[in-house]
Amino acid sequence: MYPKKGRIAVGSDADVVIWNPNATRTISRDTHHQAVDYNIFEGMTVHGVAETTISRGKVIWRDNKLTVEAGSGRFVPLAPFAPIAFATIPQRAKVSWSNDIMRQR
């Protein structure tokens, strides 16, 4: 996935989200952009709101309006067990061992 995603550079997708960490929003099925009529987080207030989203160099979200064209998304194939997520597991196992400590009573 990297460097096509997760990097701002020539040849990368230029996907950027500008967050307002002080803003709040209440999650609602009436305001999400999914093809379902429910949301398991209905009524939950979240802190931190995306104010602007840029995808492949085009602004697709601004002022609470989605302006992306239908069908403009692309499938990004990913191999299972991505190294960025799973490469640290062996190292974590090495350092998370326990050692018995003998104590006198």
N, C-alpha and C positions, 0 to 999 in steps of 0.2 A: 504494500500500500504506500509506504514512504519511498520515495519523495514525491510521488504524484499527489498524495494527500498529506496534510499536516505540515506544510512548508509554504512559505511565500517566496517564490523564486521563478525564474523563467522556466517554463515547461511543467510547472505544477498547476493545479486546478484553480488557484486563487480563491479558495473558500475561506471566508472570514465571517465571524459573528461578533458584533459589538454588543457587550452586555452592560446593563445598568444594574450594579449590585445593590442599589438602594431602592429600586422599584419593587412593587409587589403585584401579584396577579392571582386571581381566583380561577382555578381550573374548572372548566365547564364543557359539557358535551356540545353546547350551543356555539362555542367559539373555537373548537379544535378543527383541524383540517384532516380528518380521517373519515373513511367510509363506514363508520359505525355510529349508532345513535346513543352510545353510552361511554362513560369514562370512569374507570375504577377509582380515580382520584377526584371525582366530582366534589366540588365545594372546598377543596383543599387550597389554602393560600400558600403560595410559594414566594420566596424572596430571591430576587435576581431575575431580570427579564431581558430577553433578547430584543434590542431596539432596532437593529439593522442586520440583515444577513445578506452576504454577497456569495454567490455560487458561480464558479467559473467566470468571474469578473463581472457578473450582472447582479444588480440589486434585486433580490426576490422577496424581501420582507422589510417593510419600513412603515412607521406610523400605524402599527397594528393591521396592516394590509398585506396579504399574500399576492404577489404580482407575477409569480412564476407561470410559464405557459404549460398547459397540460402536455404531457409526453416529452418534456425537455430533460427529464432525469435520465441517468444512465446506470445500468447495473455494474457494480464493482465486484468482480469475483474475488473471493478471499480463500486462501488455503486454510484447512482446519488446523487448529493448534498453532495459531500465529506466534512467531517467536517473541514478539513484543509482550505478549501476555504470558507465555508459558516458559520462556527461557530462564526466568528467575526461580522457578520451582526447585530445581536441583540445588541451587545455592542456598535457598531458604531452608531446605531440609538439612543441609550441612551445619548451619549455624543455629538451628532450633532444637538441638538435642538436649536431653536432660542428663544430669550427672548426680548420682546418689551422693549425699554427704553423710558420712558416718558421725553420729553425735553420741556423746556419753550421756547416760541418764543419771 
